[in-house]
Amino acid sequence: MPSLIEGAVGGQSVGMRRAIVLFFALAAPAAAGPKLDAEAASRNYKAILRAAEANAGLGKGALTGDALFDLYLQTVLTGAIKGGEETMERELRAGFAALGLFLDDTALKNPLAGKAFANIETADLEANAAKVRGRPTCAGRSDTALHFAVSAALAAALGEGIARMAGVQKEMSDMQSLDHGTGSGYSFSDLAANEAGIRLVTWLLEKPAERLKRAEAKFSQKTCVPSLEGLPDGLRTDEFDDKYGPVGSDRYEKRMKGIQERMDALPLYQEEGR
């Protein structure tokens, strides 16, 4: 995790940790400033919607699950290439923002996202998307697809650090909710999905012209989404603190390092070093 979180969060109670991370997640977007071209994001959203409509029109032959998610992400990558090298960064940011909005109806519309995603998804677009979106998945899980897409959108619009902090805050909230009988608990599978979305966006934006063409040519999520096997899920506060806490501790960082190592070994990132 970023040193900003480590320094502020380490050693605090769970309630205080959550408050601190929430503060940073709320404050950082305003400081980061807008990076999105709303018009480009809206155009990308409509392109994803058209792909969804065409797929839904196939009836029994329509893509579902992992293949459907791949279709949507492939649409983003292809759209970013069309305009040429001068517009690739803008279109990548816009495309990932659009994908996050297309798949998610809450996370990018709350105060954590600030104004970065405003004026992109109209009520009509959202209603049409709901009719044809289907159930895209990553690693066979719809929640993983959402975590990937929302984190990628936040990274594209507001930066890697903010996307990561927002993900940690979400898991802390889920953990506290589980303590009271609801919620899903702290999930390292969710964090792995978050990291996969963040990694793809930041990797592409470092060298858009070179990397986008390679990623788009033979994309599938298997090239950039790590295995979730063996990652702890559903942790209550006492379990988290006993095994991994606090956030930023050596035990926590060891688990997160393992997730990063899984991503380092993925085909998309391995190919560059060959």
C-alpha contacts under 8 A as a table, 3 or more apart, distances in Angstrom:
res1	aa1	res2	aa2	distance
1	M	5	I	6.74
1	M	6	E	6.81
1	M	164	R	7.65
1	M	248	G	6.55
1	M	253	E	7.32
1	M	256	M	7.93
2	P	5	I	5.60
2	P	6	E	6.47
2	P	161	G	6.82
3	S	6	E	4.79
3	S	7	G	5.95
4	L	7	G	5.48
4	L	8	A	6.30
5	I	8	A	5.27
5	I	9	V	5.56
5	I	10	G	7.77
5	I	21	V	7.12
5	I	165	M	7.56
5	I	248	G	7.30
6	E	9	V	5.46
6	E	10	G	5.54
6	E	247	V	6.81
6	E	248	G	4.68
6	E	249	S	7.82
7	G	10	G	6.01
7	G	248	G	7.96
8	A	20	I	7.13
9	V	12	Q	5.89
9	V	16	M	7.95
9	V	17	R	5.29
9	V	20	I	6.71
9	V	21	V	7.36
9	V	246	P	7.58
9	V	247	V	6.61
9	V	248	G	7.35
10	G	17	R	7.81
10	G	246	P	5.69
10	G	247	V	6.01
10	G	248	G	5.87
10	G	249	S	6.82
11	G	246	P	6.17
12	Q	16	M	5.88
12	Q	17	R	5.68
12	Q	246	P	7.41
13	S	16	M	5.17
13	S	17	R	5.98
14	V	17	R	4.93
14	V	18	R	6.14
14	V	172	M	7.81
14	V	237	T	7.39
14	V	246	P	7.99
15	G	18	R	5.25
15	G	19	A	6.36
16	M	19	A	5.03
16	M	20	I	6.11
17	R	20	I	5.18
17	R	21	V	6.17
18	R	21	V	5.30
18	R	22	L	6.00
18	R	169	Q	6.17
18	R	172	M	6.07
18	R	173	S	7.18
19	A	22	L	5.05
19	A	23	F	6.10
20	I	23	F	5.07
20	I	24	F	6.44
21	V	24	F	5.17
21	V	25	A	6.09
21	V	165	M	6.61
21	V	166	A	7.73
21	V	168	V	7.61
21	V	169	Q	5.85
22	L	25	A	5.01
22	L	26	L	6.03
22	L	166	A	7.59
22	L	169	Q	6.13
23	F	26	L	5.19
23	F	27	A	5.99
24	F	27	A	5.10
24	F	28	A	5.69
24	F	165	M	7.55
25	A	28	A	5.59
25	A	29	P	7.12
25	A	112	L	6.12
25	A	162	I	6.21
25	A	165	M	6.12
25	A	166	A	5.68
25	A	169	Q	7.90
26	L	29	P	6.53
26	L	30	A	7.81
26	L	111	P	6.96
26	L	112	L	5.09
26	L	113	A	7.88
26	L	114	G	7.89
27	A	30	A	5.90
27	A	31	A	6.85
28	A	31	A	5.15
28	A	32	A	6.08
28	A	162	I	6.64
29	P	32	A	5.04
29	P	33	G	6.56
29	P	112	L	7.35
29	P	113	A	6.69
29	P	114	G	6.23
29	P	158	L	6.17
29	P	162	I	7.27
30	A	33	G	5.83
30	A	114	G	6.95
32	A	158	L	6.21
32	A	159	G	7.69
33	G	158	L	7.43
34	P	115	K	7.91
34	P	116	A	5.72
34	P	157	A	6.84
34	P	158	L	7.06
35	K	93	R	7.73
35	K	116	A	7.59
35	K	156	A	7.73
35	K	157	A	5.34
35	K	158	L	6.80
36	L	41	A	7.30
36	L	90	R	7.27
36	L	93	R	6.40
36	L	94	A	5.97
36	L	116	A	6.76
36	L	117	F	7.88
36	L	156	A	7.92
36	L	157	A	5.69
37	D	40	A	5.30
37	D	41	A	6.17
37	D	90	R	6.99
37	D	94	A	6.36
38	A	41	A	4.97
38	A	42	S	6.05
38	A	94	A	7.29
38	A	117	F	7.56
38	A	118	A	7.63
38	A	119	N	6.45
38	A	120	I	5.71
39	E	42	S	5.13
39	E	43	R	6.22
39	E	120	I	7.20
40	A	43	R	5.03
40	A	44	N	6.19
40	A	90	R	7.72
40	A	91	E	6.56
40	A	94	A	5.69
40	A	95	G	7.76
41	A	44	N	5.04
41	A	45	Y	6.08
41	A	91	E	7.56
41	A	93	R	7.86
41	A	94	A	4.12
41	A	95	G	5.85
41	A	97	A	6.50
41	A	98	A	5.41
41	A	120	I	6.25
42	S	45	Y	4.97
42	S	46	K	6.31
42	S	94	A	7.87
42	S	98	A	6.82
42	S	120	I	4.86
42	S	121	E	6.70
43	R	46	K	5.22
43	R	47	A	6.38
44	N	47	A	4.97
44	N	48	I	6.31
44	N	76	V	7.01
44	N	79	G	7.25
44	N	91	E	7.95
44	N	94	A	6.73
44	N	95	G	5.29
44	N	98	A	5.99
45	Y	48	I	5.19
45	Y	49	L	6.16
45	Y	95	G	7.18
45	Y	98	A	4.75
45	Y	99	L	6.70
45	Y	101	L	7.97
45	Y	102	F	6.75
45	Y	120	I	7.87
45	Y	121	E	7.57
46	K	49	L	4.86
46	K	50	R	6.11
46	K	125	L	7.84
47	A	50	R	5.11
47	A	51	A	6.35
47	A	75	T	7.24
48	I	51	A	5.07
48	I	52	A	6.23
48	I	72	Y	6.03
48	I	75	T	6.27
48	I	76	V	7.36
48	I	99	L	7.32
48	I	102	F	7.77
49	L	52	A	4.98
49	L	53	E	6.11
49	L	102	F	7.85
49	L	128	N	7.88
49	L	129	A	6.16
49	L	132	V	7.88
49	L	133	R	7.81
50	R	53	E	5.01
50	R	54	A	6.10
51	A	54	A	5.17
51	A	55	N	6.14
51	A	71	L	7.69
51	A	72	Y	7.18
51	A	75	T	7.44
52	A	55	N	5.07
52	A	56	A	6.04
52	A	72	Y	7.65
52	A	129	A	7.77
52	A	132	V	5.73
52	A	133	R	5.88
52	A	134	G	7.94
53	E	56	A	5.10
53	E	57	G	6.15
53	E	132	V	5.72
53	E	133	R	7.96
54	A	57	G	5.12
54	A	58	L	6.87
55	N	58	L	5.44
55	N	59	G	7.82
55	N	62	A	5.25
55	N	63	L	6.54
56	A	59	G	5.96
56	A	62	A	5.78
56	A	132	V	5.86
56	A	134	G	7.77
57	G	62	A	7.31
58	L	61	G	5.24
58	L	62	A	4.91
59	G	62	A	5.47
63	L	67	A	5.89
63	L	68	L	5.07
64	T	67	A	5.81
64	T	68	L	4.77
64	T	69	F	7.84
64	T	134	G	6.96
64	T	135	R	6.34
64	T	136	P	6.05
64	T	137	T	7.98
65	G	68	L	5.37
65	G	69	F	6.59
65	G	135	R	5.90
65	G	136	P	4.40
65	G	137	T	4.57
65	G	138	C	7.36
65	G	140	G	6.44
65	G	141	R	7.92
65	G	142	S	7.79
66	D	69	F	5.19
66	D	70	D	6.24
66	D	136	P	5.88
66	D	137	T	4.67
66	D	138	C	5.32
66	D	139	A	6.69
66	D	140	G	6.15
66	D	221	Q	7.67
67	A	70	D	5.02
67	A	71	L	6.29
67	A	136	P	7.43
67	A	137	T	7.91
68	L	71	L	5.03
68	L	72	Y	6.51
68	L	134	G	7.98
68	L	135	R	7.60
68	L	136	P	5.11
68	L	137	T	7.33
69	F	72	Y	5.21
69	F	73	L	6.26
69	F	136	P	4.70
69	F	137	T	5.87
69	F	138	C	6.95
69	F	145	A	7.33
70	D	73	L	5.18
70	D	74	Q	5.82
70	D	219	F	7.58
70	D	220	S	5.75
70	D	221	Q	6.18
71	L	74	Q	5.09
71	L	75	T	6.19
72	Y	75	T	5.11
72	Y	76	V	6.65
72	Y	99	L	7.39
73	L	76	V	5.09
73	L	77	L	6.41
73	L	99	L	7.44
74	Q	77	L	5.11
74	Q	78	T	6.03
74	Q	216	E	6.64
74	Q	219	F	6.73
74	Q	220	S	7.99
75	T	78	T	5.23
75	T	79	G	6.02
76	V	79	G	5.20
76	V	80	A	6.32
76	V	92	L	7.25
76	V	95	G	5.13
76	V	96	F	6.82
76	V	99	L	7.53
77	L	80	A	5.24
77	L	81	I	6.62
77	L	92	L	7.20
77	L	95	G	7.69
77	L	212	L	6.93
77	L	215	A	7.75
77	L	216	E	5.63
78	T	81	I	5.34
78	T	82	K	6.56
78	T	216	E	6.30
79	G	82	K	5.41
79	G	83	G	7.61
79	G	91	E	7.26
79	G	95	G	7.61
80	A	83	G	6.57
80	A	84	G	7.83
80	A	87	T	7.46
80	A	88	M	5.26
80	A	89	E	7.77
80	A	91	E	4.85
80	A	92	L	5.49
80	A	95	G	7.24
81	I	84	G	5.67
81	I	85	E	7.31
81	I	88	M	6.22
81	I	212	L	7.27
81	I	213	K	7.18
83	G	86	E	7.46
83	G	87	T	5.83
83	G	88	M	6.94
84	G	87	T	5.97
84	G	88	M	6.40
85	E	88	M	5.24
85	E	208	P	7.61
85	E	209	A	5.67
86	E	89	E	7.68
87	T	90	R	5.43
87	T	91	E	6.06
88	M	91	E	5.15
88	M	92	L	5.92
88	M	208	P	6.23
88	M	209	A	7.00
89	E	92	L	5.12
89	E	93	R	6.27
89	E	205	L	6.22
89	E	208	P	6.32
90	R	93	R	5.37
90	R	94	A	6.13
91	E	94	A	4.91
91	E	95	G	5.70
92	L	95	G	5.04
92	L	96	F	6.17
92	L	156	A	7.63
92	L	201	V	7.89
92	L	205	L	7.61
93	R	96	F	5.49
93	R	97	A	6.19
93	R	153	A	7.53
93	R	156	A	4.72
93	R	157	A	6.31
94	A	97	A	5.14
94	A	98	A	6.10
94	A	156	A	7.60
94	A	157	A	7.91
95	G	98	A	5.05
95	G	99	L	6.18
96	F	99	L	4.99
96	F	100	G	6.22
96	F	149	A	7.28
96	F	152	A	6.18
96	F	153	A	4.99
96	F	156	A	6.51
96	F	201	V	7.86
97	A	100	G	5.23
97	A	101	L	6.36
97	A	117	F	7.39
97	A	150	V	8.00
97	A	152	A	7.47
97	A	153	A	4.25
97	A	154	L	7.24
97	A	156	A	6.63
97	A	157	A	6.75
98	A	101	L	5.16
98	A	102	F	5.97
98	A	120	I	7.66
98	A	153	A	7.50
99	L	102	F	4.98
99	L	103	L	6.23
99	L	149	A	6.41
99	L	153	A	7.24
100	G	103	L	5.45
100	G	104	D	5.91
100	G	108	L	7.55
100	G	146	L	7.55
100	G	149	A	4.76
100	G	150	V	4.77
100	G	151	S	7.94
100	G	152	A	7.29
100	G	153	A	5.33
101	L	104	D	5.20
101	L	105	D	6.57
101	L	108	L	6.67
101	L	121	E	7.03
101	L	150	V	7.68
102	F	105	D	7.56
102	F	121	E	7.99
102	F	126	E	7.33
102	F	129	A	6.74
102	F	133	R	7.95
103	L	133	R	7.46
103	L	146	L	6.58
103	L	149	A	7.33
104	D	107	A	6.64
104	D	108	L	7.35
104	D	146	L	6.58
104	D	150	V	7.23
105	D	108	L	7.30
105	D	109	K	7.37
106	T	109	K	5.38
106	T	110	N	6.73
107	A	110	N	5.97
107	A	113	A	7.84
107	A	150	V	7.28
108	L	112	L	7.59
108	L	113	A	5.57
108	L	117	F	6.80
108	L	150	V	7.23
109	K	112	L	7.99
109	K	113	A	6.53
109	K	114	G	7.95
109	K	117	F	7.25
109	K	118	A	7.98
110	N	113	A	5.98
110	N	114	G	7.16
111	P	114	G	5.01
112	L	166	A	7.64
113	A	116	A	6.23
113	A	117	F	7.01
113	A	154	L	7.50
114	G	117	F	7.47
115	K	118	A	5.30
116	A	157	A	6.60
116	A	158	L	7.62
117	F	120	I	6.28
118	A	121	E	7.49
119	N	122	T	7.01
121	E	125	L	5.98
121	E	126	E	6.28
122	T	125	L	5.18
122	T	126	E	6.19
123	A	126	E	5.11
123	A	127	A	6.14
124	D	127	A	5.13
124	D	128	N	6.17
125	L	128	N	5.15
125	L	129	A	6.06
126	E	129	A	5.07
126	E	130	A	6.25
127	A	130	A	5.25
127	A	131	K	6.74
128	N	131	K	5.36
128	N	132	V	6.89
129	A	132	V	5.48
129	A	133	R	5.43
130	A	133	R	5.52
130	A	134	G	7.89
131	K	134	G	7.73
133	R	136	P	7.74
135	R	142	S	6.74
136	P	142	S	6.10
136	P	145	A	6.77
137	T	140	G	5.24
137	T	141	R	4.84
137	T	142	S	4.27
137	T	143	D	7.38
137	T	144	T	6.71
137	T	145	A	4.99
138	C	141	R	5.32
138	C	142	S	6.41
138	C	143	D	7.96
138	C	144	T	5.43
138	C	145	A	4.73
138	C	221	Q	7.23
138	C	225	V	7.63
139	A	144	T	7.20
139	A	225	V	7.70
139	A	227	S	7.46
139	A	228	L	7.75
141	R	144	T	5.31
141	R	145	A	6.64
142	S	145	A	5.12
142	S	146	L	6.44
143	D	146	L	5.09
143	D	147	H	6.21
143	D	190	D	7.81
144	T	147	H	5.10
144	T	148	F	6.09
144	T	189	S	7.79
144	T	190	D	6.32
144	T	193	A	5.64
145	A	148	F	5.18
145	A	149	A	6.10
145	A	193	A	7.49
146	L	149	A	5.16
146	L	150	V	5.91
147	H	150	V	5.38
147	H	151	S	5.98
147	H	190	D	6.35
147	H	191	L	7.91
147	H	193	A	5.63
147	H	194	N	5.30
147	H	197	G	7.74
148	F	151	S	5.46
148	F	152	A	6.04
148	F	193	A	4.90
148	F	194	N	4.94
148	F	195	E	7.46
148	F	196	A	6.26
148	F	197	G	4.45
148	F	198	I	7.64
149	A	152	A	5.10
149	A	153	A	6.09
149	A	194	N	7.98
149	A	197	G	6.22
150	V	153	A	5.04
150	V	154	L	6.21
150	V	194	N	7.77
150	V	197	G	7.83
151	S	154	L	5.08
151	S	155	A	6.07
151	S	163	A	5.48
151	S	164	R	7.37
151	S	167	G	7.30
151	S	194	N	5.22
151	S	195	E	7.55
151	S	197	G	5.63
151	S	198	I	5.88
152	A	155	A	5.08
152	A	156	A	6.07
152	A	163	A	7.60
152	A	194	N	7.43
152	A	197	G	4.38
152	A	198	I	4.91
152	A	200	L	7.51
152	A	201	V	6.03
153	A	156	A	5.09
153	A	157	A	6.12
154	L	157	A	5.18
154	L	158	L	5.42
154	L	159	G	6.56
154	L	160	E	7.55
154	L	162	I	7.17
154	L	163	A	5.02
155	A	158	L	5.43
155	A	159	G	4.25
155	A	160	E	4.59
155	A	161	G	7.58
155	A	162	I	7.05
155	A	163	A	5.15
155	A	198	I	5.78
155	A	201	V	6.82
155	A	202	T	7.40
156	A	159	G	6.01
156	A	160	E	7.70
156	A	201	V	6.40
156	A	202	T	7.73
158	L	162	I	6.37
158	L	163	A	7.18
159	G	162	I	5.66
159	G	163	A	6.35
160	E	163	A	5.23
160	E	164	R	6.24
160	E	198	I	6.32
160	E	202	T	7.20
161	G	164	R	5.20
161	G	165	M	6.16
162	I	165	M	5.07
162	I	166	A	6.05
163	A	166	A	5.27
163	A	167	G	6.35
163	A	198	I	7.27
164	R	167	G	5.11
164	R	168	V	6.42
164	R	194	N	7.33
164	R	195	E	7.47
164	R	198	I	7.78
165	M	168	V	5.16
165	M	169	Q	6.24
166	A	169	Q	5.12
166	A	170	K	6.23
167	G	170	K	5.12
167	G	171	E	6.46
167	G	191	L	6.77
167	G	194	N	6.75
168	V	171	E	5.21
168	V	172	M	6.27
168	V	191	L	7.52
169	Q	172	M	5.08
169	Q	173	S	6.17
170	K	173	S	5.10
170	K	174	D	6.19
171	E	174	D	4.96
171	E	175	M	6.05
171	E	185	G	6.80
171	E	186	Y	4.86
171	E	187	S	6.46
172	M	175	M	4.99
172	M	176	Q	6.24
172	M	185	G	7.72
172	M	186	Y	6.29
173	S	176	Q	5.25
173	S	177	S	6.13
173	S	185	G	7.99
174	D	177	S	5.05
174	D	178	L	6.21
174	D	183	G	5.07
174	D	184	S	5.50
174	D	185	G	4.72
174	D	186	Y	6.07
175	M	178	L	5.17
175	M	179	D	6.41
175	M	183	G	6.94
175	M	184	S	6.77
175	M	185	G	3.81
175	M	186	Y	4.84
175	M	234	G	7.57
175	M	235	L	6.43
175	M	236	R	5.36
175	M	237	T	6.05
176	Q	179	D	5.01
176	Q	180	H	6.77
176	Q	183	G	7.81
176	Q	185	G	7.16
176	Q	236	R	7.14
176	Q	237	T	6.66
177	S	180	H	5.25
177	S	181	G	6.52
177	S	182	T	5.13
177	S	183	G	4.81
177	S	184	S	7.52
177	S	185	G	7.09
178	L	181	G	4.92
178	L	182	T	4.62
178	L	183	G	4.62
178	L	184	S	5.95
178	L	185	G	5.26
178	L	234	G	8.00
178	L	236	R	6.16
179	D	182	T	7.30
179	D	185	G	7.92
179	D	236	R	5.81
179	D	237	T	6.74
184	S	187	S	7.76
184	S	234	G	5.42
184	S	235	L	7.94
185	G	233	D	6.88
185	G	234	G	4.10
185	G	235	L	4.77
185	G	236	R	5.61
186	Y	233	D	6.08
186	Y	234	G	5.40
186	Y	235	L	4.77
186	Y	236	R	6.74
186	Y	240	F	7.40
187	S	190	D	5.28
187	S	191	L	6.56
187	S	231	L	7.83
187	S	232	P	6.11
187	S	233	D	4.10
187	S	234	G	5.74
187	S	235	L	6.71
188	F	191	L	4.82
188	F	192	A	6.04
188	F	231	L	5.67
188	F	232	P	5.57
188	F	233	D	5.97
189	S	192	A	5.02
189	S	193	A	6.36
189	S	228	L	5.69
189	S	231	L	5.58
189	S	232	P	6.82
189	S	233	D	6.46
190	D	193	A	5.11
190	D	194	N	6.20
191	L	194	N	4.85
191	L	195	E	6.04
192	A	195	E	5.02
192	A	196	A	6.12
192	A	226	P	7.37
192	A	228	L	7.28
192	A	259	I	6.16
193	A	196	A	5.04
193	A	197	G	6.42
193	A	225	V	7.12
193	A	226	P	7.88
194	N	197	G	5.36
194	N	198	I	6.26
195	E	198	I	5.01
195	E	199	R	5.85
195	E	260	Q	7.90
196	A	199	R	5.14
196	A	200	L	6.24
196	A	224	C	6.55
196	A	225	V	5.62
196	A	226	P	7.22
196	A	263	M	7.19
197	G	200	L	5.39
197	G	201	V	6.44
198	I	201	V	5.39
198	I	202	T	6.15
199	R	202	T	5.30
199	R	203	W	5.79
200	L	203	W	5.19
200	L	204	L	6.10
200	L	224	C	6.94
201	V	204	L	5.29
201	V	205	L	6.13
202	T	205	L	5.12
202	T	206	E	6.24
203	W	206	E	5.46
203	W	207	K	7.27
203	W	211	R	7.81
204	L	207	K	5.83
204	L	208	P	5.17
204	L	211	R	5.71
204	L	212	L	6.02
205	L	208	P	5.10
207	K	210	E	5.69
207	K	211	R	5.81
207	K	212	L	7.82
208	P	211	R	5.43
208	P	212	L	5.35
209	A	212	L	5.77
209	A	213	K	6.56
210	E	213	K	6.00
210	E	214	R	6.87
211	R	214	R	5.24
211	R	215	A	6.10
212	L	215	A	5.11
212	L	216	E	5.90
213	K	216	E	5.24
213	K	217	A	6.06
214	R	217	A	5.36
214	R	218	K	7.14
215	A	218	K	6.09
215	A	219	F	5.47
215	A	268	L	7.06
216	E	219	F	5.33
219	F	223	T	6.95
220	S	223	T	5.76
220	S	224	C	7.62
221	Q	224	C	5.38
221	Q	225	V	5.56
222	K	225	V	5.52
222	K	226	P	7.34
222	K	266	L	7.75
222	K	267	P	7.93
223	T	266	L	5.65
223	T	267	P	4.95
223	T	268	L	5.06
224	C	263	M	7.00
224	C	266	L	5.89
224	C	267	P	7.10
224	C	268	L	6.05
224	C	269	Y	7.70
225	V	263	M	7.10
225	V	266	L	7.48
226	P	259	I	7.84
226	P	262	R	5.80
226	P	263	M	5.58
226	P	266	L	6.86
227	S	262	R	7.35
228	L	231	L	5.77
232	P	235	L	7.35
235	L	238	D	8.00
235	L	239	E	5.71
235	L	240	F	5.71
236	R	239	E	5.26
236	R	240	F	6.05
237	T	240	F	5.10
237	T	241	D	6.02
238	D	241	D	5.25
238	D	242	D	6.00
239	E	242	D	5.14
239	E	243	K	6.14
240	F	243	K	5.40
240	F	244	Y	5.41
240	F	245	G	5.72
241	D	244	Y	5.54
241	D	245	G	4.06
241	D	246	P	6.18
242	D	245	G	6.57
243	K	251	R	7.40
244	Y	247	V	7.45
244	Y	249	S	7.26
244	Y	251	R	5.10
244	Y	252	Y	4.79
245	G	248	G	7.69
245	G	249	S	6.31
245	G	251	R	7.18
245	G	252	Y	6.28
246	P	249	S	5.50
246	P	252	Y	7.14
247	V	252	Y	6.02
247	V	253	E	7.90
248	G	252	Y	5.94
248	G	253	E	6.01
249	S	252	Y	5.15
249	S	253	E	6.09
250	D	253	E	5.09
250	D	254	K	6.01
251	R	254	K	5.16
251	R	255	R	6.52
252	Y	255	R	5.30
252	Y	256	M	6.33
253	E	256	M	4.94
253	E	257	K	5.86
254	K	257	K	5.03
254	K	258	G	6.35
255	R	258	G	5.18
255	R	259	I	6.71
256	M	259	I	5.08
256	M	260	Q	6.39
257	K	260	Q	5.00
257	K	261	E	6.15
258	G	261	E	5.06
258	G	262	R	6.37
259	I	262	R	5.15
259	I	263	M	6.54
260	Q	263	M	5.11
260	Q	264	D	6.15
261	E	264	D	4.93
261	E	265	A	6.40
262	R	265	A	5.39
262	R	266	L	6.80
263	M	266	L	5.21
263	M	269	Y	7.73
264	D	269	Y	6.16
264	D	270	Q	6.80
265	A	269	Y	6.93
265	A	270	Q	5.95
266	L	269	Y	5.74
266	L	270	Q	6.01
267	P	270	Q	4.98
267	P	271	E	5.91
268	L	271	E	5.67
268	L	272	E	7.30
269	Y	272	E	5.78
269	Y	273	G	7.47
270	Q	273	G	5.65
270	Q	274	R	7.00
271	E	274	R	5.36
